[in-house]
């Protein structure tokens, strides 16, 4: 990453003083070096950091919170070896392969809409979609529309070809999720059955086709602080519309089942650092926040840079009841973004 003379001068100045001017006032995200400085701040600076991240979020994203629900149309049996994932068919996890039928998909979309969510994400545990899966997604979207469920449809179906990207656009898919998961330099320690570049290429095709790009990852995969800063900078380079912030859940049967849970203060510092790296991006609370942060920490995250949230359960792990999160947003006086604002 090129360092301008101004950035060199900033390196000798307190990073939060620099971030207040550069990110909050000018809307320019932090560099990788600056992100690392933020990640190295002590807990004594955490309150100040979270307050600044919240100011950045409200200045460049507004006060609204985007609410999303997700459902797995194909669970388990994935051929990839993502070491954190209980849906891999290569690990002895309790998750077994299963398909969701179209009526079940429609009902999940209806329930998601009832929470006030504007996004409904159809997810499948696959390397990439085959003809059968794409046909089911198409049929599901048609059925959701026919049922009068007025909600944006997003998909997360693995790595894509250009033809598949075009097909999803034709279906009316609003946003596509495909996480980079971690820094490029750490990726081969996490996944060996495909490459970081393959994921990057899919995301570039998605963005070029006009779909919104949703791309994040998981914190706590054994990465160093330097690699965490690298990851944030790589996401910023991609310029995604949305970044889901997941924290490792050490699922039984996976290679990471004995990894430690990310500590709450570390998680909050990471959230704020990612906000300062990407001031205009939708930053979404996703899997693992309940385990890592608990209820109080979730509120701190919402006041420390987060501006979107997944309500209800995740793919193979339970989340908080949707109403609990909606009540939290009400208590924090954070309005839920209306559907008309996302179209």
Phi and psi restraints in degrees (value plus and minus 20) as a CYANA .aco file:
   2 UNK   PHI     -90.9   -50.9
   2 UNK   PSI     116.0   156.0
   3 UNK   PHI    -128.6   -88.6
   3 UNK   PSI     100.6   140.6
   4 UNK   PHI     -99.1   -59.1
   4 UNK   PSI     143.1   183.1
   5 UNK   PHI     -74.3   -34.3
   5 UNK   PSI     -56.5   -16.5
   6 UNK   PHI     -83.4   -43.4
   6 UNK   PSI     -60.6   -20.6
   7 UNK   PHI     -85.2   -45.2
   7 UNK   PSI     -57.1   -17.1
   8 UNK   PHI     -82.6   -42.6
   8 UNK   PSI     -63.0   -23.0
   9 UNK   PHI     -83.8   -43.8
   9 UNK   PSI     -59.4   -19.4
  10 UNK   PHI     -83.4   -43.4
  10 UNK   PSI     -48.0    -8.0
  11 UNK   PHI     -82.7   -42.7
  11 UNK   PSI     -41.0    -1.0
  12 UNK   PHI    -115.2   -75.2
  12 UNK   PSI     -19.6    20.4
  13 UNK   PHI    -130.0   -90.0
  13 UNK   PSI     133.4   173.4
  14 UNK   PHI     -74.1   -34.1
  14 UNK   PSI     109.6   149.6
  15 UNK   PHI     -85.2   -45.2
  15 UNK   PSI     -52.2   -12.2
  16 UNK   PHI     -94.7   -54.7
  16 UNK   PSI     -51.2   -11.2
  17 UNK   PHI     -84.6   -44.6
  17 UNK   PSI     -63.4   -23.4
  18 UNK   PHI     -83.0   -43.0
  18 UNK   PSI     -65.9   -25.9
  19 UNK   PHI     -83.2   -43.2
  19 UNK   PSI     -54.2   -14.2
  20 UNK   PHI     -80.7   -40.7
  20 UNK   PSI     -61.9   -21.9
  21 UNK   PHI     -97.6   -57.6
  21 UNK   PSI     -69.5   -29.5
  22 UNK   PHI     -91.5   -51.5
  22 UNK   PSI     -64.7   -24.7
  23 UNK   PHI    -114.4   -74.4
  23 UNK   PSI     -74.5   -34.5
  24 UNK   PHI     -85.9   -45.9
  24 UNK   PSI     -67.4   -27.4
  25 UNK   PHI    -104.4   -64.4
  25 UNK   PSI     -55.4   -15.4
  26 UNK   PHI    -127.0   -87.0
  26 UNK   PSI     -34.5     5.5
  27 UNK   PHI      54.9    94.9
  27 UNK   PSI       1.4    41.4
  28 UNK   PHI    -122.6   -82.6
  28 UNK   PSI     100.7   140.7
  29 UNK   PHI     -85.9   -45.9
  29 UNK   PSI     137.1   177.1
  30 UNK   PHI     -88.7   -48.7
  30 UNK   PSI     131.9   171.9
  31 UNK   PHI     -98.0   -58.0
  31 UNK   PSI     151.1   191.1
  32 UNK   PHI     -79.1   -39.1
  32 UNK   PSI     -62.5   -22.5
  33 UNK   PHI     -82.0   -42.0
  33 UNK   PSI     -62.1   -22.1
  34 UNK   PHI     -89.0   -49.0
  34 UNK   PSI     -58.2   -18.2
  35 UNK   PHI     -79.2   -39.2
  35 UNK   PSI     -62.7   -22.7
  36 UNK   PHI     -82.9   -42.9
  36 UNK   PSI     -58.0   -18.0
  37 UNK   PHI     -80.0   -40.0
  37 UNK   PSI     -61.3   -21.3
  38 UNK   PHI     -84.8   -44.8
  38 UNK   PSI     -64.0   -24.0
  39 UNK   PHI     -84.4   -44.4
  39 UNK   PSI     -42.2    -2.2
  40 UNK   PHI    -111.4   -71.4
  40 UNK   PSI     -21.3    18.7
  41 UNK   PHI     -83.3   -43.3
  41 UNK   PSI     126.6   166.6
  42 UNK   PHI     -99.1   -59.1
  42 UNK   PSI     147.1   187.1
  43 UNK   PHI     -81.9   -41.9
  43 UNK   PSI     -42.5    -2.5
  44 UNK   PHI     -88.7   -48.7
  44 UNK   PSI     -35.5     4.5
  45 UNK   PHI    -124.1   -84.1
  45 UNK   PSI     -18.9    21.1
  46 UNK   PHI     -83.0   -43.0
  46 UNK   PSI     -64.9   -24.9
  47 UNK   PHI     -80.7   -40.7
  47 UNK   PSI     -62.7   -22.7
  48 UNK   PHI     -83.7   -43.7
  48 UNK   PSI     -61.5   -21.5
  49 UNK   PHI     -84.4   -44.4
  49 UNK   PSI     -66.0   -26.0
  50 UNK   PHI     -83.5   -43.5
  50 UNK   PSI     -59.0   -19.0
  51 UNK   PHI     -82.9   -42.9
  51 UNK   PSI     -61.5   -21.5
  52 UNK   PHI     -86.1   -46.1
  52 UNK   PSI     -63.3   -23.3
  53 UNK   PHI     -80.9   -40.9
  53 UNK   PSI     -56.6   -16.6
  54 UNK   PHI     -88.6   -48.6
  54 UNK   PSI     -59.4   -19.4
  55 UNK   PHI     -81.9   -41.9
  55 UNK   PSI     -62.1   -22.1
  56 UNK   PHI     -82.0   -42.0
  56 UNK   PSI     -66.1   -26.1
  57 UNK   PHI     -80.1   -40.1
  57 UNK   PSI     -67.6   -27.6
  58 UNK   PHI     -90.0   -50.0
  58 UNK   PSI     -53.8   -13.8
  59 UNK   PHI     -87.7   -47.7
  59 UNK   PSI     -64.3   -24.3
  60 UNK   PHI    -125.3   -85.3
  60 UNK   PSI     -32.7     7.3
  61 UNK   PHI    -140.5  -100.5
  61 UNK   PSI     -36.7     3.3
  62 UNK   PHI      68.4   108.4
  62 UNK   PSI     158.4   198.4
  63 UNK   PHI    -105.0   -65.0
  63 UNK   PSI     -34.9     5.1
  64 UNK   PHI     -91.9   -51.9
  64 UNK   PSI     133.3   173.3
  65 UNK   PHI    -137.0   -97.0
  65 UNK   PSI     109.1   149.1
  66 UNK   PHI    -109.3   -69.3
  66 UNK   PSI     109.4   149.4
  67 UNK   PHI    -128.3   -88.3
  67 UNK   PSI     116.1   156.1
  68 UNK   PHI    -157.7  -117.7
  68 UNK   PSI     126.6   166.6
  69 UNK   PHI    -137.3   -97.3
  69 UNK   PSI     131.3   171.3
  70 UNK   PHI    -148.6  -108.6
  70 UNK   PSI     132.7   172.7
  71 UNK   PHI    -164.3  -124.3
  71 UNK   PSI     124.4   164.4
  72 UNK   PHI    -116.0   -76.0
  72 UNK   PSI      97.8   137.8
  73 UNK   PHI    -103.3   -63.3
  73 UNK   PSI     -44.3    -4.3
  74 UNK   PHI    -160.6  -120.6
  74 UNK   PSI      93.0   133.0
  75 UNK   PHI    -129.2   -89.2
  75 UNK   PSI     118.8   158.8
  76 UNK   PHI      51.5    91.5
  76 UNK   PSI     154.7   194.7
  77 UNK   PHI      50.5    90.5
  77 UNK   PSI      -1.3    38.7
  78 UNK   PHI     -92.7   -52.7
  78 UNK   PSI     119.4   159.4
  79 UNK   PHI    -100.2   -60.2
  79 UNK   PSI     -26.5    13.5
  80 UNK   PHI    -105.9   -65.9
  80 UNK   PSI     142.0   182.0
  81 UNK   PHI    -133.3   -93.3
  81 UNK   PSI      17.0    57.0
  82 UNK   PHI     -75.4   -35.4
  82 UNK   PSI      94.8   134.8
  83 UNK   PHI     -87.3   -47.3
  83 UNK   PSI     -35.7     4.3
  84 UNK   PHI    -111.7   -71.7
  84 UNK   PSI     -29.6    10.4
  85 UNK   PHI    -121.0   -81.0
  85 UNK   PSI     104.3   144.3
  86 UNK   PHI     -97.9   -57.9
  86 UNK   PSI     -24.7    15.3
  87 UNK   PHI    -112.7   -72.7
  87 UNK   PSI     -22.9    17.1
  88 UNK   PHI     -87.4   -47.4
  88 UNK   PSI     111.6   151.6
  89 UNK   PHI     -95.5   -55.5
  89 UNK   PSI     -23.3    16.7
  90 UNK   PHI    -111.1   -71.1
  90 UNK   PSI     -29.2    10.8
  91 UNK   PHI    -135.0   -95.0
  91 UNK   PSI     130.6   170.6
  92 UNK   PHI    -101.7   -61.7
  92 UNK   PSI      41.9    81.9
  93 UNK   PHI    -113.1   -73.1
  93 UNK   PSI     144.9   184.9
  94 UNK   PHI     -92.1   -52.1
  94 UNK   PSI     -32.0     8.0
  95 UNK   PHI     -96.3   -56.3
  95 UNK   PSI     111.0   151.0
  96 UNK   PHI    -135.9   -95.9
  96 UNK   PSI     131.8   171.8
  97 UNK   PHI     -83.6   -43.6
  97 UNK   PSI     117.7   157.7
  98 UNK   PHI    -177.8  -137.8
  98 UNK   PSI     131.4   171.4
  99 UNK   PHI    -136.1   -96.1
  99 UNK   PSI     122.8   162.8
 100 UNK   PHI    -115.0   -75.0
 100 UNK   PSI     113.6   153.6
 101 UNK   PHI    -100.5   -60.5
 101 UNK   PSI     149.4   189.4
 102 UNK   PHI     -83.1   -43.1
 102 UNK   PSI     -65.3   -25.3
 103 UNK   PHI     -78.1   -38.1
 103 UNK   PSI     -57.3   -17.3
 104 UNK   PHI     -86.0   -46.0
 104 UNK   PSI     -56.5   -16.5
 105 UNK   PHI     -85.8   -45.8
 105 UNK   PSI     -64.0   -24.0
 106 UNK   PHI     -82.9   -42.9
 106 UNK   PSI     -63.2   -23.2
 107 UNK   PHI     -84.6   -44.6
 107 UNK   PSI     -58.6   -18.6
 108 UNK   PHI     -83.5   -43.5
 108 UNK   PSI     -60.6   -20.6
 109 UNK   PHI     -84.4   -44.4
 109 UNK   PSI     -60.6   -20.6
 110 UNK   PHI     -83.7   -43.7
 110 UNK   PSI     -63.8   -23.8
 111 UNK   PHI     -86.1   -46.1
 111 UNK   PSI     -56.5   -16.5
 112 UNK   PHI     -84.7   -44.7
 112 UNK   PSI     -63.8   -23.8
 113 UNK   PHI     -80.4   -40.4
 113 UNK   PSI     -56.7   -16.7
 114 UNK   PHI     -84.2   -44.2
 114 UNK   PSI     -43.0    -3.0
 115 UNK   PHI     -97.6   -57.6
 115 UNK   PSI     -30.4     9.6
 116 UNK   PHI      75.8   115.8
 116 UNK   PSI     -15.5    24.5
 117 UNK   PHI     -85.9   -45.9
 117 UNK   PSI     129.7   169.7
 118 UNK   PHI    -125.5   -85.5
 118 UNK   PSI     -30.2     9.8
 119 UNK   PHI    -146.5  -106.5
 119 UNK   PSI     117.9   157.9
 120 UNK   PHI    -149.6  -109.6
 120 UNK   PSI      97.5   137.5
 121 UNK   PHI    -127.7   -87.7
 121 UNK   PSI     103.9   143.9
 122 UNK   PHI    -113.3   -73.3
 122 UNK   PSI     101.3   141.3
 123 UNK   PHI    -140.0  -100.0
 123 UNK   PSI     124.4   164.4
 124 UNK   PHI    -157.7  -117.7
 124 UNK   PSI     117.5   157.5
 125 UNK   PHI    -105.8   -65.8
 125 UNK   PSI      66.2   106.2
 126 UNK   PHI    -165.5  -125.5
 126 UNK   PSI     141.2   181.2
 127 UNK   PHI     -87.2   -47.2
 127 UNK   PSI     -62.1   -22.1
 128 UNK   PHI    -186.9  -146.9
 128 UNK   PSI     139.8   179.8
 129 UNK   PHI     -96.2   -56.2
 129 UNK   PSI     118.2   158.2
 130 UNK   PHI    -116.6   -76.6
 130 UNK   PSI    -198.4  -158.4
 131 UNK   PHI     -81.5   -41.5
 131 UNK   PSI     -58.2   -18.2
 132 UNK   PHI     -82.6   -42.6
 132 UNK   PSI     -65.5   -25.5
 133 UNK   PHI     -86.1   -46.1
 133 UNK   PSI     -64.8   -24.8
 134 UNK   PHI     -82.2   -42.2
 134 UNK   PSI     -57.1   -17.1
 135 UNK   PHI     -84.5   -44.5
 135 UNK   PSI     -59.7   -19.7
 136 UNK   PHI     -87.9   -47.9
 136 UNK   PSI     -59.7   -19.7
 137 UNK   PHI     -82.6   -42.6
 137 UNK   PSI     -64.2   -24.2
 138 UNK   PHI     -80.1   -40.1
 138 UNK   PSI     -66.2   -26.2
 139 UNK   PHI     -83.2   -43.2
 139 UNK   PSI     -58.7   -18.7
 140 UNK   PHI     -85.5   -45.5
 140 UNK   PSI     -63.1   -23.1
 141 UNK   PHI     -83.6   -43.6
 141 UNK   PSI     -62.9   -22.9
 142 UNK   PHI     -79.5   -39.5
 142 UNK   PSI     -62.8   -22.8
 143 UNK   PHI     -88.3   -48.3
 143 UNK   PSI     -58.2   -18.2
 144 UNK   PHI     -82.4   -42.4
 144 UNK   PSI     -63.8   -23.8
 145 UNK   PHI     -86.7   -46.7
 145 UNK   PSI     -60.6   -20.6
 146 UNK   PHI     -84.3   -44.3
 146 UNK   PSI     -48.8    -8.8
 147 UNK   PHI    -101.1   -61.1
 147 UNK   PSI     -21.2    18.8
 148 UNK   PHI      57.7    97.7
 148 UNK   PSI       0.1    40.1
 149 UNK   PHI    -102.7   -62.7
 149 UNK   PSI      91.5   131.5
 150 UNK   PHI    -114.9   -74.9
 150 UNK   PSI      71.1   111.1
 151 UNK   PHI    -173.0  -133.0
 151 UNK   PSI     128.5   168.5
 152 UNK   PHI     -90.2   -50.2
 152 UNK   PSI     119.2   159.2
 153 UNK   PHI    -124.3   -84.3
 153 UNK   PSI     104.7   144.7
 154 UNK   PHI    -135.1   -95.1
 154 UNK   PSI     141.2   181.2
 155 UNK   PHI    -156.0  -116.0
 155 UNK   PSI     132.4   172.4
 156 UNK   PHI    -161.2  -121.2
 156 UNK   PSI      76.3   116.3
 157 UNK   PHI    -145.9  -105.9
 157 UNK   PSI       0.2    40.2
 158 UNK   PHI      68.1   108.1
 158 UNK   PSI    -178.8  -138.8
 159 UNK   PHI     -98.1   -58.1
 159 UNK   PSI     124.1   164.1
 160 UNK   PHI    -141.6  -101.6
 160 UNK   PSI     135.8   175.8
 161 UNK   PHI    -113.8   -73.8
 161 UNK   PSI     147.7   187.7
 162 UNK   PHI     -81.0   -41.0
 162 UNK   PSI     -58.4   -18.4
 163 UNK   PHI     -83.6   -43.6
 163 UNK   PSI     -58.4   -18.4
 164 UNK   PHI     -90.6   -50.6
 164 UNK   PSI     -57.1   -17.1
 165 UNK   PHI     -78.8   -38.8
 165 UNK   PSI     -66.9   -26.9
 166 UNK   PHI     -81.1   -41.1
 166 UNK   PSI     -60.4   -20.4
 167 UNK   PHI     -84.9   -44.9
 167 UNK   PSI     -61.3   -21.3
 168 UNK   PHI     -85.6   -45.6
 168 UNK   PSI     -58.7   -18.7
 169 UNK   PHI     -80.3   -40.3
 169 UNK   PSI     -63.5   -23.5
 170 UNK   PHI     -83.9   -43.9
 170 UNK   PSI     -48.8    -8.8
 171 UNK   PHI     -93.6   -53.6
 171 UNK   PSI     -35.5     4.5
 172 UNK   PHI      71.6   111.6
 172 UNK   PSI       1.2    41.2
 173 UNK   PHI     -86.6   -46.6
 173 UNK   PSI     107.7   147.7
 174 UNK   PHI    -103.0   -63.0
 174 UNK   PSI     -59.4   -19.4
 175 UNK   PHI    -166.7  -126.7
 175 UNK   PSI     125.3   165.3
 176 UNK   PHI    -141.7  -101.7
 176 UNK   PSI     109.7   149.7
 177 UNK   PHI    -123.0   -83.0
 177 UNK   PSI     109.5   149.5
 178 UNK   PHI    -173.9  -133.9
 178 UNK   PSI      84.8   124.8
 179 UNK   PHI     -97.6   -57.6
 179 UNK   PSI     121.6   161.6
 180 UNK   PHI     -95.7   -55.7
 180 UNK   PSI     -40.2    -0.2
 181 UNK   PHI      56.5    96.5
 181 UNK   PSI     -67.7   -27.7
 182 UNK   PHI    -180.7  -140.7
 182 UNK   PSI    -199.7  -159.7
 183 UNK   PHI     -83.7   -43.7
 183 UNK   PSI     129.8   169.8
 184 UNK   PHI     -76.9   -36.9
 184 UNK   PSI     -59.0   -19.0
 185 UNK   PHI     -89.4   -49.4
 185 UNK   PSI     -37.1     2.9
 186 UNK   PHI    -125.7   -85.7
 186 UNK   PSI     -30.1     9.9
 187 UNK   PHI     -79.4   -39.4
 187 UNK   PSI     -61.4   -21.4
 188 UNK   PHI     -88.1   -48.1
 188 UNK   PSI     -34.5     5.5
 189 UNK   PHI    -101.0   -61.0
 189 UNK   PSI     -33.2     6.8
 190 UNK   PHI    -129.5   -89.5
 190 UNK   PSI     -57.5   -17.5
 191 UNK   PHI    -157.7  -117.7
 191 UNK   PSI     115.4   155.4
 192 UNK   PHI    -141.5  -101.5
 192 UNK   PSI     -29.9    10.1
 193 UNK   PHI    -109.3   -69.3
 193 UNK   PSI     -27.3    12.7
 194 UNK   PHI    -175.4  -135.4
 194 UNK   PSI     155.0   195.0
 195 UNK   PHI    -129.9   -89.9
 195 UNK   PSI     139.2   179.2
 196 UNK   PHI     -79.6   -39.6
 196 UNK   PSI     -59.2   -19.2
 197 UNK   PHI     -82.9   -42.9
 197 UNK   PSI     -57.0   -17.0
 198 UNK   PHI     -81.5   -41.5
 198 UNK   PSI     -61.0   -21.0
 199 UNK   PHI     -84.9   -44.9
 199 UNK   PSI     -65.5   -25.5
 200 UNK   PHI     -77.8   -37.8
 200 UNK   PSI     -63.8   -23.8
 201 UNK   PHI     -82.9   -42.9
 201 UNK   PSI     -60.8   -20.8
 202 UNK   PHI     -80.1   -40.1
 202 UNK   PSI     -64.0   -24.0
 203 UNK   PHI     -85.6   -45.6
 203 UNK   PSI     -57.7   -17.7
 204 UNK   PHI     -84.3   -44.3
 204 UNK   PSI     -61.8   -21.8
 205 UNK   PHI     -84.5   -44.5
 205 UNK   PSI     -61.5   -21.5
 206 UNK   PHI     -80.1   -40.1
 206 UNK   PSI     -68.0   -28.0
 207 UNK   PHI     -84.3   -44.3
 207 UNK   PSI     -60.9   -20.9
 208 UNK   PHI     -85.7   -45.7
 208 UNK   PSI     -46.9    -6.9
 209 UNK   PHI    -102.7   -62.7
 209 UNK   PSI     -27.9    12.1
 210 UNK   PHI      81.1   121.1
 210 UNK   PSI     -24.8    15.2
 211 UNK   PHI     -95.5   -55.5
 211 UNK   PSI     129.5   169.5
 212 UNK   PHI     -88.5   -48.5
 212 UNK   PSI     123.5   163.5
 213 UNK   PHI    -119.8   -79.8
 213 UNK   PSI     102.5   142.5
 214 UNK   PHI    -134.3   -94.3
 214 UNK   PSI      96.3   136.3
 215 UNK   PHI    -171.5  -131.5
 215 UNK   PSI     103.1   143.1
 216 UNK   PHI    -164.1  -124.1
 216 UNK   PSI    -157.3  -117.3
 217 UNK   PHI     159.5   199.5
 217 UNK   PSI    -181.2  -141.2
 218 UNK   PHI    -143.2  -103.2
 218 UNK   PSI     110.3   150.3
 219 UNK   PHI    -114.2   -74.2
 219 UNK   PSI     114.5   154.5
 220 UNK   PHI      86.7   126.7
 220 UNK   PSI       2.3    42.3
 221 UNK   PHI    -112.3   -72.3
 221 UNK   PSI       2.2    42.2
 222 UNK   PHI      67.5   107.5
 222 UNK   PSI     -10.2    29.8
 223 UNK   PHI     -95.4   -55.4
 223 UNK   PSI     132.4   172.4
 224 UNK   PHI    -101.1   -61.1
 224 UNK   PSI     148.7   188.7
 225 UNK   PHI     -81.6   -41.6
 225 UNK   PSI     -57.0   -17.0
 226 UNK   PHI     -81.6   -41.6
 226 UNK   PSI     -61.3   -21.3
 227 UNK   PHI     -91.7   -51.7
 227 UNK   PSI     -50.7   -10.7
 228 UNK   PHI     -86.0   -46.0
 228 UNK   PSI     -60.6   -20.6
 229 UNK   PHI     -86.7   -46.7
 229 UNK   PSI     -60.1   -20.1
 230 UNK   PHI     -78.4   -38.4
 230 UNK   PSI     -64.1   -24.1
 231 UNK   PHI     -81.6   -41.6
 231 UNK   PSI     -66.5   -26.5
 232 UNK   PHI     -80.7   -40.7
 232 UNK   PSI     -61.1   -21.1
 233 UNK   PHI     -87.4   -47.4
 233 UNK   PSI     -57.1   -17.1
 234 UNK   PHI     -87.6   -47.6
 234 UNK   PSI     -58.6   -18.6
 235 UNK   PHI     -83.1   -43.1
 235 UNK   PSI     -63.6   -23.6
 236 UNK   PHI     -80.8   -40.8
 236 UNK   PSI     -57.2   -17.2
 237 UNK   PHI     -83.5   -43.5
 237 UNK   PSI     -55.8   -15.8
 238 UNK   PHI     -89.4   -49.4
 238 UNK   PSI     -44.2    -4.2
 239 UNK   PHI      36.4    76.4
 239 UNK   PSI      36.2    76.2
 240 UNK   PHI     -94.6   -54.6
 240 UNK   PSI     134.2   174.2
 241 UNK   PHI     -92.4   -52.4
 241 UNK   PSI     -52.2   -12.2
 242 UNK   PHI    -161.6  -121.6
 242 UNK   PSI     123.3   163.3
 243 UNK   PHI    -147.0  -107.0
 243 UNK   PSI      89.2   129.2
 244 UNK   PHI     -95.7   -55.7
 244 UNK   PSI     110.8   150.8
 245 UNK   PHI    -121.4   -81.4
 245 UNK   PSI      84.3   124.3
 246 UNK   PHI    -124.1   -84.1
 246 UNK   PSI     130.7   170.7
 247 UNK   PHI    -143.5  -103.5
 247 UNK   PSI     118.7   158.7
 248 UNK   PHI     -75.0   -35.0
 248 UNK   PSI     109.8   149.8
 249 UNK   PHI    -124.1   -84.1
 249 UNK   PSI      93.4   133.4
 250 UNK   PHI     -92.2   -52.2
 250 UNK   PSI      62.9   102.9
 251 UNK   PHI     -91.4   -51.4
 251 UNK   PSI     117.3   157.3
 252 UNK   PHI     -78.4   -38.4
 252 UNK   PSI     118.6   158.6
 253 UNK   PHI      70.5   110.5
 253 UNK   PSI     -33.8     6.2
 254 UNK   PHI    -109.6   -69.6
 254 UNK   PSI     139.5   179.5
 255 UNK   PHI     -79.8   -39.8
 255 UNK   PSI     -38.9     1.1
 256 UNK   PHI    -121.9   -81.9
 256 UNK   PSI      -2.0    38.0
 257 UNK   PHI     -83.1   -43.1
 257 UNK   PSI     -43.0    -3.0
 258 UNK   PHI    -126.1   -86.1
 258 UNK   PSI     -10.8    29.2
 259 UNK   PHI     -88.6   -48.6
 259 UNK   PSI     126.6   166.6
 260 UNK   PHI     -92.3   -52.3
 260 UNK   PSI     130.8   170.8
 261 UNK   PHI     -94.0   -54.0
 261 UNK   PSI     119.5   159.5
 262 UNK   PHI     -83.0   -43.0
 262 UNK   PSI     112.3   152.3
 263 UNK   PHI     -89.0   -49.0
 263 UNK   PSI     130.8   170.8
 264 UNK   PHI     -78.0   -38.0
 264 UNK   PSI     -66.2   -26.2
 265 UNK   PHI     -85.8   -45.8
 265 UNK   PSI     -55.4   -15.4
 266 UNK   PHI     -86.3   -46.3
 266 UNK   PSI     -60.7   -20.7
 267 UNK   PHI     -84.0   -44.0
 267 UNK   PSI     -63.8   -23.8
 268 UNK   PHI     -85.2   -45.2
 268 UNK   PSI     -59.5   -19.5
 269 UNK   PHI     -83.6   -43.6
 269 UNK   PSI     -58.4   -18.4
 270 UNK   PHI     -87.7   -47.7
 270 UNK   PSI     -63.5   -23.5
 271 UNK   PHI     -76.9   -36.9
 271 UNK   PSI     -68.4   -28.4
 272 UNK   PHI     -83.5   -43.5
 272 UNK   PSI     -59.5   -19.5
 273 UNK   PHI     -82.9   -42.9
 273 UNK   PSI     -61.9   -21.9
 274 UNK   PHI     -85.7   -45.7
 274 UNK   PSI     -56.4   -16.4
 275 UNK   PHI     -84.0   -44.0
 275 UNK   PSI     -61.5   -21.5
 276 UNK   PHI     -90.9   -50.9
 276 UNK   PSI     -42.3    -2.3
 277 UNK   PHI     -99.1   -59.1
 277 UNK   PSI     -49.1    -9.1
 278 UNK   PHI    -156.2  -116.2
 278 UNK   PSI      58.1    98.1
 279 UNK   PHI     -84.1   -44.1
 279 UNK   PSI     -46.3    -6.3
 280 UNK   PHI    -123.1   -83.1
 280 UNK   PSI     -18.3    21.7
 281 UNK   PHI    -106.6   -66.6
 281 UNK   PSI     127.0   167.0
 282 UNK   PHI     -90.5   -50.5
 282 UNK   PSI      97.7   137.7
 283 UNK   PHI    -129.4   -89.4
 283 UNK   PSI      93.7   133.7
 284 UNK   PHI    -130.9   -90.9
 284 UNK   PSI     110.5   150.5
 285 UNK   PHI     -85.1   -45.1
 285 UNK   PSI     107.0   147.0
 286 UNK   PHI    -152.1  -112.1
 286 UNK   PSI    -164.7  -124.7
 287 UNK   PHI     -82.7   -42.7
 287 UNK   PSI     125.1   165.1
 288 UNK   PHI      70.1   110.1
 288 UNK   PSI     -28.3    11.7
 289 UNK   PHI     -85.7   -45.7
 289 UNK   PSI     -54.4   -14.4
 290 UNK   PHI     -83.8   -43.8
 290 UNK   PSI     -62.4   -22.4
 291 UNK   PHI     -91.4   -51.4
 291 UNK   PSI     -61.6   -21.6
 292 UNK   PHI     -99.2   -59.2
 292 UNK   PSI     -60.1   -20.1
 293 UNK   PHI    -130.2   -90.2
 293 UNK   PSI     -52.8   -12.8
 294 UNK   PHI      51.5    91.5
 294 UNK   PSI    -195.0  -155.0
 295 UNK   PHI     -85.8   -45.8
 295 UNK   PSI     -67.1   -27.1
 296 UNK   PHI     -85.1   -45.1
 296 UNK   PSI     -61.6   -21.6
 297 UNK   PHI     -84.3   -44.3
 297 UNK   PSI     -54.4   -14.4
 298 UNK   PHI     -81.5   -41.5
 298 UNK   PSI     -61.6   -21.6
 299 UNK   PHI     -84.2   -44.2
 299 UNK   PSI     -59.9   -19.9
 300 UNK   PHI     -83.2   -43.2
 300 UNK   PSI     -58.4   -18.4
 301 UNK   PHI     -84.2   -44.2
 301 UNK   PSI     -60.1   -20.1
 302 UNK   PHI     -84.7   -44.7
 302 UNK   PSI     -46.3    -6.3
 303 UNK   PHI    -119.1   -79.1
 303 UNK   PSI      -7.0    33.0
 304 UNK   PHI    -152.4  -112.4
 304 UNK   PSI       6.1    46.1
 305 UNK   PHI     106.2   146.2
 305 UNK   PSI     -40.4    -0.4
 306 UNK   PHI     -93.7   -53.7
 306 UNK   PSI     119.8   159.8
 307 UNK   PHI    -159.1  -119.1
 307 UNK   PSI       3.2    43.2
 308 UNK   PHI    -177.2  -137.2
 308 UNK   PSI     139.1   179.1
 309 UNK   PHI    -173.5  -133.5
 309 UNK   PSI     122.0   162.0
 310 UNK   PHI    -110.4   -70.4
 310 UNK   PSI     107.4   147.4
 311 UNK   PHI    -123.4   -83.4
 311 UNK   PSI     131.8   171.8
 312 UNK   PHI      63.5   103.5
 312 UNK   PSI    -173.5  -133.5
 313 UNK   PHI    -106.9   -66.9
 313 UNK   PSI     143.6   183.6
 314 UNK   PHI    -118.2   -78.2
 314 UNK   PSI    -178.1  -138.1
 315 UNK   PHI     -94.4   -54.4
 315 UNK   PSI     -67.4   -27.4
 316 UNK   PHI    -149.7  -109.7
 316 UNK   PSI     -13.3    26.7
 317 UNK   PHI    -148.1  -108.1
 317 UNK   PSI     126.6   166.6
 318 UNK   PHI     -97.0   -57.0
 318 UNK   PSI     122.6   162.6
 319 UNK   PHI    -128.6   -88.6
 319 UNK   PSI    -187.4  -147.4
 320 UNK   PHI     -99.0   -59.0
 320 UNK   PSI     135.4   175.4
 321 UNK   PHI     -75.7   -35.7
 321 UNK   PSI     119.8   159.8
 322 UNK   PHI     -75.3   -35.3
 322 UNK   PSI     -60.0   -20.0
 323 UNK   PHI     -84.3   -44.3
 323 UNK   PSI     -51.7   -11.7
 324 UNK   PHI     -82.9   -42.9
 324 UNK   PSI     -60.8   -20.8
 325 UNK   PHI     -90.5   -50.5
 325 UNK   PSI     -59.4   -19.4
 326 UNK   PHI     -84.8   -44.8
 326 UNK   PSI     -58.4   -18.4
 327 UNK   PHI     -84.0   -44.0
 327 UNK   PSI     -59.6   -19.6
 328 UNK   PHI     -80.6   -40.6
 328 UNK   PSI     -64.0   -24.0
 329 UNK   PHI     -83.1   -43.1
 329 UNK   PSI     -57.3   -17.3
 330 UNK   PHI     -84.2   -44.2
 330 UNK   PSI     -62.5   -22.5
 331 UNK   PHI     -85.5   -45.5
 331 UNK   PSI     -53.1   -13.1
 332 UNK   PHI    -104.5   -64.5
 332 UNK   PSI     -20.9    19.1
 333 UNK   PHI      38.0    78.0
 333 UNK   PSI      22.8    62.8
 334 UNK   PHI    -127.9   -87.9
 334 UNK   PSI      91.6   131.6
 335 UNK   PHI     -89.4   -49.4
 335 UNK   PSI     122.1   162.1
 336 UNK   PHI     -99.7   -59.7
 336 UNK   PSI     110.8   150.8
 337 UNK   PHI     -84.0   -44.0
 337 UNK   PSI     111.8   151.8
 338 UNK   PHI     -97.2   -57.2
 338 UNK   PSI     134.9   174.9
 339 UNK   PHI     -78.0   -38.0
 339 UNK   PSI     -59.8   -19.8
 340 UNK   PHI     -82.7   -42.7
 340 UNK   PSI     -43.0    -3.0
 341 UNK   PHI    -101.5   -61.5
 341 UNK   PSI     -33.4     6.6
 342 UNK   PHI    -123.6   -83.6
 342 UNK   PSI     -28.7    11.3
